[in-house]
Amino acid sequence: MAAQPFDVIVVGAGIMGSCAAHAAASRGARVLLLERFDLLHHRGSSHGESRTIRATYPQPHYPPMVRLSRRLWDDAQRDAGYDVLTPTPHLDFGPKDDPALVAAVANGGATELPAAGDEGGERPKWAEVFKLPEGWTAASSELGGVMKATKAVAMFQALAVKMGAVVRDRAEVVHVARTQGEGKIVVRISSGEEFHGAKCIITVGAWTSKLVKSVIGADLPVQPLHTLICYWKVKPGHEHELTTEAGFPTFASYGDTYIYSTPSMEYPGLIKIAMHGGPPCDPDGRDWAIGPGEGGLVEPVARWIDEVMPGHVDTAGGPVLRQPCMYSMTPDEDFVIDFLGGEEFGQGVVVGAGFSGHGFKMGPVVGRILAEMALDGQAGTAEEAGVELRHFRIDRFEGNPMGNARIF
Ligand SMILES: Cc1cc2nc3c(=O)[nH]c(=O)nc-3n(C[C@H](O)[C@H](O)[C@H](O)COP(=O)(O)OP(=O)(O)OC[C@H]3O[C@@H](n4cnc5c(N)ncnc54)[C@H](O)[C@@H]3O)c2cc1C
């Protein structure tokens, strides 16, 4: 295989790399997808039971991406012949004057729910589960849903293979270079084996800073964080009420702590409610048992549940299941989607990274953008759909460590 030239070599088989491999292979490109660990491993960011999709973003550049991505999820499901996405309503709530909430509701086209007891507006039955603190507001939107995470990654890998992509796992990329003269990209894995491609796409999640540093010596501000998914026991009698079948929404709660949830689905009788963020970590030296205080990722969630969903979820014994995961944070929480650049690589290597705990829903659109950048030098169809890539450039951090950061 070493001598076989590929059009595109994709490094890293999480959701982004798997979608990019599928998008490039669907265009007829000869694609190689390389993964360091076993396929569908649990050591990165794309594993597990569920991720949410929503269009309510404080930053106006995300809703068009989400909408295109939503269509691409449907296309992929149709091609695969099975579903990974369960549509649900989505609910955003928090203090009425929270600027991020106000912007997210406006940008996502969400509709404010009438307050309990208000006449004239219809409140969905599930709204009664929440007891909003004084001064809070809630808005629901139709574009919501739960993706089965690992199943979705497997789906895109299977679709990529169906379109002719070659997939190799246990293949850690240790070096990427450009050949003199021909200008091909050479990718070397830890066994010493080398692969040649016209272009390379790097989608290595929490390992991005390390790999980019070793490849071109540049510092990309992508900070790995340890985070925790928590499943809590639903109180007896309320199990059905909090399910997707009963129409219960995915939700996001703004304010001092950002809390998110998916309806009771994957483990009957349990509901996932967790907190955005976590302490910094080294992806190669993780402390799986993060110990007393659990990085501050459990207690604030329990307090929030007791206040906002009283009587519905049992917090007394703590979460029933805890599943560790990693975020790859940029200082402004915007993605990095760009050519690696520099004299050696120019447009030869494309990077997709820094998905900052909110990228999964956008996997199919990011995959398409990365593939278009690699194959065409620009993301034409994505831009036609209103996706603005200038927000994701690497040079936004030059002389400006906080990048696009805005005060919300
Ligand atoms: C707890 C949690 C909840 C989340 N919830 C949501 C949500 O509800 N909605 C949403 O949209 N997003 C959500 N996200 C974010 C989303 O899951 C991530 O943005 C997304 O999975 C990132 O995918 P990735 O492909 O960039 O990274 P990864 O999945 O980590 O993939 C990178 C891959 O590269 C491989 N790799 C690394 N180095 C090398 C190398 N040298 N050679 C070869 N391979 C290599 C890794 O092994 C890994 O498989 C959540 C994330 C977490 C952790």
The ligand as a MOL file (V3000), in Angstrom:
LIG
                    3D

  0  0  0     0  0            999 V3000
M  V30 BEGIN CTAB
M  V30 COUNTS 53 58 0 0 0
M  V30 BEGIN ATOM
M  V30 1 C -19.1360 15.0790 26.5820 0
M  V30 2 C -19.2530 15.7170 25.2400 0
M  V30 3 C -20.4900 16.1530 24.8230 0
M  V30 4 C -20.6270 16.7780 23.5860 0
M  V30 5 N -21.8600 17.1350 23.1850 0
M  V30 6 C -22.0270 17.6590 21.9590 0
M  V30 7 C -23.3250 17.9270 21.4790 0
M  V30 8 O -24.3130 17.6800 22.1670 0
M  V30 9 N -23.4470 18.4300 20.2310 0
M  V30 10 C -22.3650 18.6830 19.4390 0
M  V30 11 O -22.5480 19.1530 18.3190 0
M  V30 12 N -21.1080 18.4140 19.8650 0
M  V30 13 C -20.9180 17.9060 21.0860 0
M  V30 14 N -19.6720 17.5930 21.5390 0
M  V30 15 C -18.5060 17.9200 20.7220 0
M  V30 16 C -18.2060 16.8860 19.6590 0
M  V30 17 O -18.3780 15.5890 20.1610 0
M  V30 18 C -16.7760 17.1210 19.1630 0
M  V30 19 O -16.6930 18.4700 18.7010 0
M  V30 20 C -16.4010 16.1930 18.0430 0
M  V30 21 O -16.6430 14.8540 18.4040 0
M  V30 22 C -14.9150 16.3710 17.6930 0
M  V30 23 O -14.5810 15.4150 16.7250 0
M  V30 24 P -13.0930 15.2970 16.1280 0
M  V30 25 O -13.2180 14.3570 14.9830 0
M  V30 26 O -12.5460 16.6500 15.9240 0
M  V30 27 O -12.2250 14.6780 17.3260 0
M  V30 28 P -12.0460 13.1510 17.7930 0
M  V30 29 O -13.3390 12.4680 17.8670 0
M  V30 30 O -11.2320 13.1570 19.0330 0
M  V30 31 O -11.2320 12.4900 16.6230 0
M  V30 32 C -9.8570 12.6860 16.4550 0
M  V30 33 C -9.2510 11.3620 16.0910 0
M  V30 34 O -7.9000 11.5380 15.6970 0
M  V30 35 C -7.1760 10.4230 16.1670 0
M  V30 36 N -5.7600 10.7850 16.1920 0
M  V30 37 C -5.1520 11.6110 17.0560 0
M  V30 38 N -3.8420 11.7240 16.7560 0
M  V30 39 C -3.6200 10.9380 15.6850 0
M  V30 40 C -2.4690 10.6130 14.9290 0
M  V30 41 N -1.2820 11.1510 15.2080 0
M  V30 42 N -2.5960 9.7280 13.9200 0
M  V30 43 C -3.7980 9.1760 13.6070 0
M  V30 44 N -4.9230 9.4490 14.3070 0
M  V30 45 C -4.8300 10.3240 15.3230 0
M  V30 46 C -7.7650 10.1800 17.5330 0
M  V30 47 O -7.4560 8.8940 18.0170 0
M  V30 48 C -9.2340 10.3910 17.2610 0
M  V30 49 O -9.8720 9.2050 16.8910 0
M  V30 50 C -19.4960 16.9690 22.7650 0
M  V30 51 C -18.2460 16.5200 23.1990 0
M  V30 52 C -18.1250 15.8890 24.4040 0
M  V30 53 C -16.7730 15.3940 24.8430 0
M  V30 END ATOM
M  V30 BEGIN BOND
M  V30 1 1 1 2
M  V30 2 1 2 3
M  V30 3 2 2 52
M  V30 4 2 3 4
M  V30 5 1 4 5
M  V30 6 1 4 50
M  V30 7 2 5 6
M  V30 8 1 6 7
M  V30 9 1 6 13
M  V30 10 2 7 8
M  V30 11 1 7 9
M  V30 12 1 9 10
M  V30 13 2 10 11
M  V30 14 1 10 12
M  V30 15 2 12 13
M  V30 16 1 13 14
M  V30 17 1 14 15
M  V30 18 1 14 50
M  V30 19 1 15 16
M  V30 20 1 16 17
M  V30 21 1 16 18
M  V30 22 1 18 19
M  V30 23 1 18 20
M  V30 24 1 20 21
M  V30 25 1 20 22
M  V30 26 1 22 23
M  V30 27 1 23 24
M  V30 28 2 24 25
M  V30 29 1 24 26
M  V30 30 1 24 27
M  V30 31 1 27 28
M  V30 32 2 28 29
M  V30 33 1 28 30
M  V30 34 1 28 31
M  V30 35 1 31 32
M  V30 36 1 32 33
M  V30 37 1 33 34
M  V30 38 1 33 48
M  V30 39 1 34 35
M  V30 40 1 35 36
M  V30 41 1 35 46
M  V30 42 1 36 37
M  V30 43 1 36 45
M  V30 44 2 37 38
M  V30 45 1 38 39
M  V30 46 1 39 40
M  V30 47 2 39 45
M  V30 48 1 40 41
M  V30 49 2 40 42
M  V30 50 1 42 43
M  V30 51 2 43 44
M  V30 52 1 44 45
M  V30 53 1 46 47
M  V30 54 1 46 48
M  V30 55 1 48 49
M  V30 56 2 50 51
M  V30 57 1 51 52
M  V30 58 1 52 53
M  V30 END BOND
M  V30 END CTAB
M  END
